[in-house]
Amino acid sequence: MPIAHFKPDHQAFDFENHLADEQASFTIGDLAREFAVSLRALRFYEDRGLLTPQRRGTSRLFSSKDRLRLQMILKGKELGFTLSEISEMLAFEVDDGIAAARLDLKPDQILSQIDHLERQRSDLDRAIRELKATHSQLSAKGMASDPSAHAPR
């Protein structure tokens, strides 16, 4: 069965500027800043086994492989997959000495995810319509723009 390989949109790590790919390391703060994620999220991904930093005392040192895996974790989340699903799809390969992370997606997984996201969009559209209708009703009664109208007396 064909598999789609999603590679990260984020700028790829420049391995040529490092003597050895495996020796490149990043602190938890480095990755948090670069990918705009919280330290807590990175620790959570580590707890779930998605990232495997080296420990030096209380410090975590993430490898280039961890960095690439984080890119794919975030891409999977962006596509609406759960961390369990991402964990199952996450693959790591080395081609011609260049490391690459990817999500292995089968066509049926893609179609299933599209269906799931379309249902979510439909639910959101319905909720937005209901809130707009309620807001319009409150506006017609003069209650929408006066916060004191909602305050208990």
C-alpha positions as a Markdown table, in Angstrom:
| # | Residue | x | y | z |
|---|---|---|---|---|
| 1 | Met | 0.0 | 0.0 | 0.0 |
| 2 | Pro | 1.5 | 3.4 | -0.9 |
| 3 | Ile | 2.6 | 5.6 | 1.9 |
| 4 | Ala | 2.7 | 9.4 | 1.9 |
| 5 | His | 5.7 | 10.9 | 3.5 |
| 6 | Phe | 5.2 | 14.3 | 5.1 |
| 7 | Lys | 8.4 | 16.2 | 5.6 |
| 8 | Pro | 8.6 | 19.3 | 7.8 |
| 9 | Asp | 7.9 | 22.7 | 6.3 |
| 10 | His | 10.3 | 24.2 | 8.9 |
| 11 | Gln | 13.8 | 25.1 | 7.7 |
| 12 | Ala | 15.9 | 21.9 | 7.7 |
| 13 | Phe | 18.8 | 21.7 | 10.1 |
| 14 | Asp | 22.1 | 22.5 | 8.4 |
| 15 | Phe | 24.2 | 19.5 | 9.1 |
| 16 | Glu | 27.2 | 20.7 | 7.1 |
| 17 | Asn | 27.9 | 23.3 | 9.7 |
| 18 | His | 28.6 | 20.6 | 12.3 |
| 19 | Leu | 31.4 | 18.1 | 12.4 |
| 20 | Ala | 29.2 | 15.2 | 13.3 |
| 21 | Asp | 25.5 | 15.1 | 13.1 |
| 22 | Glu | 25.1 | 13.0 | 16.2 |
| 23 | Gln | 27.2 | 15.4 | 18.3 |
| 24 | Ala | 24.9 | 18.5 | 17.6 |
| 25 | Ser | 22.9 | 19.2 | 20.7 |
| 26 | Phe | 20.2 | 21.6 | 21.8 |
| 27 | Thr | 19.0 | 22.5 | 25.2 |
| 28 | Ile | 15.3 | 22.4 | 26.1 |
| 29 | Gly | 15.2 | 26.2 | 25.9 |
| 30 | Asp | 16.8 | 26.2 | 22.4 |
| 31 | Leu | 14.0 | 23.9 | 21.1 |
| 32 | Ala | 11.3 | 25.8 | 23.0 |
| 33 | Arg | 12.3 | 29.1 | 21.5 |
| 34 | Glu | 12.9 | 27.8 | 18.0 |
| 35 | Phe | 9.6 | 26.0 | 17.7 |
| 36 | Ala | 7.5 | 28.3 | 20.0 |
| 37 | Val | 6.5 | 25.5 | 22.3 |
| 38 | Ser | 6.6 | 25.4 | 26.1 |
| 39 | Leu | 9.2 | 23.6 | 28.2 |
| 40 | Arg | 6.3 | 21.6 | 29.6 |
| 41 | Ala | 5.3 | 20.4 | 26.2 |
| 42 | Leu | 8.8 | 19.2 | 25.5 |
| 43 | Arg | 8.9 | 17.4 | 28.8 |
| 44 | Phe | 5.5 | 15.8 | 28.0 |
| 45 | Tyr | 6.8 | 14.6 | 24.6 |
| 46 | Glu | 9.8 | 13.1 | 26.4 |
| 47 | Asp | 7.5 | 11.4 | 29.0 |
| 48 | Arg | 5.5 | 9.9 | 26.1 |
| 49 | Gly | 8.7 | 8.6 | 24.6 |
| 50 | Leu | 8.5 | 10.8 | 21.5 |
| 51 | Leu | 11.8 | 12.6 | 22.3 |
| 52 | Thr | 14.8 | 11.0 | 24.0 |
| 53 | Pro | 17.2 | 13.7 | 25.2 |
| 54 | Gln | 20.5 | 12.8 | 26.9 |
| 55 | Arg | 20.6 | 13.7 | 30.6 |
| 56 | Arg | 23.5 | 15.6 | 32.1 |
| 57 | Gly | 22.6 | 16.1 | 35.7 |
| 58 | Thr | 19.3 | 17.9 | 35.6 |
| 59 | Ser | 19.9 | 19.2 | 32.1 |
| 60 | Arg | 18.4 | 17.7 | 28.9 |
| 61 | Leu | 20.4 | 17.8 | 25.7 |
| 62 | Phe | 18.4 | 17.1 | 22.6 |
| 63 | Ser | 20.1 | 15.6 | 19.5 |
| 64 | Ser | 19.6 | 16.6 | 15.9 |
| 65 | Lys | 17.4 | 13.5 | 15.6 |
| 66 | Asp | 15.2 | 14.8 | 18.5 |
| 67 | Arg | 15.0 | 18.2 | 16.8 |
| 68 | Leu | 13.8 | 16.5 | 13.5 |
| 69 | Arg | 11.3 | 14.4 | 15.5 |
| 70 | Leu | 9.9 | 17.5 | 17.2 |
| 71 | Gln | 9.4 | 19.0 | 13.7 |
| 72 | Met | 7.3 | 16.0 | 12.7 |
| 73 | Ile | 5.4 | 15.9 | 16.0 |
| 74 | Leu | 4.3 | 19.5 | 15.5 |
| 75 | Lys | 3.5 | 18.8 | 11.8 |
| 76 | Gly | 1.3 | 15.8 | 12.9 |
| 77 | Lys | -0.4 | 18.0 | 15.5 |
| 78 | Glu | -1.0 | 20.7 | 12.9 |
| 79 | Leu | -2.7 | 18.0 | 10.7 |
| 80 | Gly | -4.9 | 17.1 | 13.6 |
| 81 | Phe | -3.5 | 13.8 | 14.7 |
| 82 | Thr | -3.3 | 12.7 | 18.3 |
| 83 | Leu | 0.1 | 12.0 | 19.9 |
| 84 | Ser | -0.6 | 8.3 | 19.9 |
| 85 | Glu | -1.2 | 8.4 | 16.2 |
| 86 | Ile | 1.9 | 10.5 | 15.6 |
| 87 | Ser | 4.0 | 8.1 | 17.6 |
| 88 | Glu | 2.8 | 5.2 | 15.4 |
| 89 | Met | 3.5 | 7.2 | 12.2 |
| 90 | Leu | 6.8 | 8.7 | 13.1 |
| 91 | Ala | 9.7 | 7.4 | 11.2 |
| 92 | Phe | 13.3 | 8.4 | 11.0 |
| 93 | Glu | 15.6 | 7.7 | 8.2 |
| 94 | Val | 19.1 | 8.5 | 7.1 |
| 95 | Asp | 19.7 | 8.9 | 3.3 |
| 96 | Asp | 23.1 | 9.7 | 2.0 |
| 97 | Gly | 24.2 | 10.7 | 5.5 |
| 98 | Ile | 21.4 | 13.2 | 5.8 |
| 99 | Ala | 18.8 | 12.6 | 8.6 |
| 100 | Ala | 15.2 | 13.1 | 7.8 |
| 101 | Ala | 12.1 | 12.7 | 9.9 |
| 102 | Arg | 8.7 | 12.0 | 8.3 |
| 103 | Leu | 5.2 | 10.9 | 9.1 |
| 104 | Asp | 4.3 | 7.7 | 7.3 |
| 105 | Leu | 0.6 | 8.1 | 6.3 |
| 106 | Lys | -1.4 | 5.5 | 4.4 |
| 107 | Pro | -4.1 | 6.7 | 2.0 |
| 108 | Asp | -6.8 | 5.4 | 4.3 |
| 109 | Gln | -5.4 | 7.3 | 7.2 |
| 110 | Ile | -5.3 | 10.5 | 5.2 |
| 111 | Leu | -9.0 | 10.1 | 4.1 |
| 112 | Ser | -10.0 | 9.2 | 7.6 |
| 113 | Gln | -8.3 | 12.3 | 9.0 |
| 114 | Ile | -9.9 | 14.5 | 6.3 |
| 115 | Asp | -13.3 | 13.2 | 7.3 |
| 116 | His | -12.6 | 13.8 | 11.0 |
| 117 | Leu | -11.4 | 17.4 | 10.3 |
| 118 | Glu | -14.5 | 18.1 | 8.1 |
| 119 | Arg | -16.8 | 16.9 | 10.9 |
| 120 | Gln | -15.0 | 19.1 | 13.4 |
| 121 | Arg | -15.3 | 22.1 | 11.0 |
| 122 | Ser | -19.0 | 21.4 | 10.6 |
| 123 | Asp | -19.4 | 21.3 | 14.4 |
| 124 | Leu | -17.5 | 24.6 | 14.7 |
| 125 | Asp | -19.5 | 26.2 | 12.0 |
| 126 | Arg | -22.7 | 25.2 | 13.7 |
| 127 | Ala | -21.5 | 26.5 | 17.1 |
| 128 | Ile | -20.5 | 29.8 | 15.5 |
| 129 | Arg | -23.9 | 30.2 | 13.8 |
| 130 | Glu | -25.6 | 29.5 | 17.2 |
| 131 | Leu | -23.4 | 32.1 | 19.0 |
| 132 | Lys | -24.0 | 34.7 | 16.3 |
| 133 | Ala | -27.8 | 34.1 | 16.5 |
| 134 | Thr | -27.7 | 34.4 | 20.3 |
| 135 | His | -25.6 | 37.6 | 20.0 |
| 136 | Ser | -28.0 | 39.1 | 17.5 |
| 137 | Gln | -30.9 | 38.3 | 19.8 |
| 138 | Leu | -29.2 | 39.9 | 22.7 |
| 139 | Ser | -28.2 | 42.9 | 20.6 |
| 140 | Ala | -31.9 | 43.4 | 19.6 |
| 141 | Lys | -32.8 | 43.4 | 23.3 |
| 142 | Gly | -30.0 | 45.9 | 24.0 |
| 143 | Met | -28.1 | 43.5 | 26.2 |
| 144 | Ala | -25.1 | 42.6 | 24.0 |
| 145 | Ser | -23.0 | 45.7 | 24.4 |
| 146 | Asp | -23.7 | 46.5 | 28.0 |
| 147 | Pro | -21.7 | 44.3 | 30.4 |
| 148 | Ser | -23.6 | 45.6 | 33.4 |
| 149 | Ala | -26.8 | 44.1 | 32.0 |
| 150 | His | -25.4 | 40.7 | 32.7 |
| 151 | Ala | -24.1 | 41.5 | 36.2 |
| 152 | Pro | -26.1 | 39.9 | 39.1 |
| 153 | Arg | -28.0 | 42.4 | 41.2 |
